[in-house]
Amino acid sequence: MVLVLLFLLIRLPLLFFGVPATLSELHHMLLGERLHEGFVLYRDVYDATAPLSAAVYWLLDSLFGKSYLAHRLLATAVLGYQAFLLNHIFNRNQVHPYKSFVPALLYLVFGSVFFELDVLSQLLLGQTFIILAVSNLTAISKEATNAGRLFRAGFMLGLAALFYLPLIWFLVLGFFAIIYFASNAFRSILLMLTGFMFPFSVVFTLFLYQDATLPFLEQGLAWSWQFKFTFVLPFWQVVKIAAIPLTVLLLSFLSLPLVNLGLNYQARFLQFMLIWVIVCGLVLISGHDGSAKGLVLLLPLLGYFGVFLFSWQGKKVWLAEILFLVLLAGVVVMRYNPLGLVYARWALSRSGCRCRIAPSTSRSETSVFWCWGLT
């Protein structure tokens, strides 16, 4: 309860009273509004948003209308669920020398380091299913009960890719998880791939009946493999925002030799998480935009490796307490930026953004929306 309270105290003030809508939120809002009006994604609305993410934005518009607060509150709930689910996985599998809530604490604190992480992004939604897949992939059980677990893991990876296509790279992590944690690797890989393809086949069939198969292939699946990368925020601003999480991650790597991993399973899980680091890099490269939203990918790594940073001091536990307080203060300063030293103050009020949806004479025509007035 204290952990949840700390998370809400850091996050909610800015959530309710702070920043205006970002371009990403405007994009999501307008897309949900357009789909709620009955237009078909990819066929009537020219957009590269993944289908399941678009479905979430459509549902939010149907339930709450044009509510930025609903998007941000759902993003907060999703982040909290991910933190405690990942913490449960670590404690259940005993991947650390001791059980604790430190992984969830680090996940929630660093998940609030910048206001752009309040956005209900495709990446945030998709990562929920990545963690659910990891929960199935890393559980040790008898071979007779592994089939359903592996199929569910592949199914969750497929859903994650349908929320954000570059997450398809986590199939690589799934292959290594089978090597590390499952037996009969060939059969296990087939089960995982079958589960992965199942949601894609369902979505493909739905667009087939909507006469939107070719637009789905072009806009929904092909866009991520162009390997074009642009920075939505200025490069050095992204570096400043990522400085604290990346420093903690680097210090955590350096502290690994000081920690004794007693069980063979713990050593294998460490190798598994190192593969996760490489996969995160591939996802970021395929994502096309350099933005603080990409820090969501680092949160599971910070939750896992950060424990080692806070556990090597031995009897000098006060060092860990002081280090955490310094990091917490840095996160709060980064999030609220009281003096405008980290990044420029926001120059846009809520009434200063004008958005427009291009009129369309029929639902068969492509509809395009754009926004302007952001600085």
Residue pairs with C-beta under 8 A, 6 or more apart in sequence:
3 101
3 104
3 105
3 108
4 80
6 105
6 108
6 109
7 80
7 83
7 108
7 109
7 112
10 108
10 109
10 112
10 331
10 332
10 335
11 76
11 112
11 118
12 76
14 115
14 118
14 335
14 336
15 69
15 72
15 73
15 76
15 118
16 69
18 115
18 336
19 115
19 118
19 346
20 346
20 348
20 349
20 350
20 352
20 353
21 29
21 68
21 350
21 353
22 115
22 116
22 119
23 232
23 371
23 374
24 116
24 119
24 121
24 293
25 68
25 71
25 119
25 120
26 353
26 355
26 371
27 49
27 371
28 49
28 57
28 71
28 119
28 120
29 57
29 61
29 66
29 68
29 71
30 355
30 357
30 369
30 371
31 45
31 47
31 49
31 54
31 57
31 58
31 369
32 54
32 57
32 58
32 59
32 60
32 61
32 62
33 61
33 66
33 357
34 44
34 45
34 357
34 367
34 369
35 41
35 45
35 54
35 55
35 57
35 58
35 61
36 58
36 61
36 62
38 363
39 45
39 360
39 363
39 367
40 210
40 212
40 363
41 47
41 49
41 51
41 54
41 212
41 220
42 207
42 212
42 215
42 216
42 218
42 219
42 220
43 210
43 211
43 212
43 215
43 364
44 360
44 363
44 364
44 365
44 366
44 367
45 366
45 367
46 219
46 366
46 367
46 368
47 54
47 219
48 219
48 220
48 223
49 57
49 122
50 122
50 126
50 161
50 162
50 163
50 164
50 165
50 220
51 162
51 203
51 207
51 216
51 220
52 125
52 159
52 162
52 163
52 203
53 122
53 125
53 126
53 163
53 164
56 120
56 125
57 120
60 67
60 70
60 71
60 74
60 120
63 70
64 70
71 119
71 120
72 118
72 119
72 120
74 120
75 117
75 118
75 119
75 120
75 121
75 124
76 118
78 120
78 124
78 125
78 128
79 107
79 108
79 111
79 117
79 124
80 108
81 128
82 107
82 127
82 128
82 131
82 299
83 103
83 104
83 107
83 108
83 111
83 299
83 303
84 104
85 128
85 131
85 132
85 135
86 103
86 104
86 107
86 131
86 134
86 300
86 303
87 101
87 103
87 104
87 107
87 303
88 135
89 95
89 131
89 134
89 135
89 138
90 96
90 99
90 103
90 303
90 304
90 307
91 99
91 100
92 139
93 138
93 139
93 140
93 265
93 269
94 263
94 265
94 266
95 265
95 266
95 269
95 270
95 304
96 103
96 266
96 307
96 308
96 311
97 259
97 260
97 261
97 262
97 266
97 311
98 311
100 307
102 306
102 307
102 310
103 303
103 304
103 306
103 307
104 303
106 248
106 302
106 303
106 306
106 307
107 299
107 300
107 302
107 303
109 327
109 328
109 331
110 244
110 245
110 248
110 295
110 298
110 299
110 302
110 331
111 117
111 296
111 299
112 331
112 335
113 241
113 244
113 245
113 295
113 331
113 334
113 335
114 241
114 292
114 295
114 334
114 335
115 335
116 233
116 291
116 292
116 293
117 124
117 292
117 293
117 295
117 296
119 293
121 164
121 293
121 296
122 163
122 164
123 164
123 167
123 287
123 293
123 294
123 296
123 297
124 293
124 296
125 163
125 164
126 159
126 160
126 161
126 162
126 163
126 164
126 167
127 160
127 167
127 296
127 297
127 299
127 300
128 160
129 156
129 157
129 159
129 160
129 163
130 156
130 157
130 160
130 167
130 170
131 300
132 156
133 152
133 153
133 154
133 156
133 157
133 160
133 170
133 174
134 153
134 173
134 177
136 149
136 150
136 152
136 153
136 156
137 149
137 150
137 153
137 174
137 177
137 178
137 181
137 182
138 177
138 181
138 269
138 272
139 149
139 181
140 181
140 265
141 149
143 183
143 184
146 182
146 183
146 188
147 191
150 178
150 182
150 188
150 191
150 192
150 195
151 191
151 192
151 194
151 195
152 195
153 174
153 177
153 192
153 195
154 174
154 191
154 192
154 193
154 194
154 195
154 196
154 197
154 198
155 195
155 196
155 198
155 199
156 195
157 167
157 168
157 170
157 171
157 174
157 192
157 195
157 196
158 195
158 196
158 197
158 198
158 199
158 200
159 199
160 167
160 170
161 167
161 168
161 170
161 196
161 200
162 199
162 200
162 203
164 287
165 220
165 221
165 223
165 224
165 286
166 224
166 282
166 283
166 284
166 286
166 287
167 283
168 224
169 279
169 282
169 283
169 286
170 279
170 283
171 192
171 196
172 275
172 278
172 279
172 282
173 272
173 275
173 276
173 279
174 192
174 196
175 189
176 271
176 272
176 275
177 272
178 185
178 188
178 189
178 192
179 185
180 268
180 269
180 271
180 272
181 268
181 272
182 188
203 216
204 213
204 216
207 213
207 215
207 216
223 288
224 286
224 287
224 288
225 286
226 288
227 285
227 286
228 288
229 285
229 287
229 288
229 289
229 290
230 288
230 289
230 290
231 238
231 289
231 290
231 291
232 289
232 290
232 291
233 241
233 290
233 291
233 292
235 290
237 343
238 290
238 291
238 292
240 342
240 343
241 292
241 295
241 334
241 342
241 343
242 292
242 295
244 327
244 330
244 331
244 334
245 295
245 298
245 302
246 298
248 302
248 306
248 309
248 327
249 298
249 301
249 302
249 305
249 306
251 309
252 302
252 305
252 306
252 308
252 309
253 305
255 308
255 309
255 312
256 270
256 305
256 308
258 308
258 312
259 308
259 311
259 312
261 267
261 270
273 301
273 304
273 305
276 300
276 301
277 301
280 297
280 298
280 301
283 297
284 294
284 297
287 294
309 323
310 320
310 323
310 324
311 320
313 319
313 320
333 342
334 342
337 343
337 345
347 375
348 373
348 374
348 375
352 373
353 371
353 372
353 373
353 374
354 371
354 372
354 373
355 369
355 370
355 371
356 369
356 370
356 371
357 367
357 369
358 367
358 368
358 369
358 370
360 366
360 367
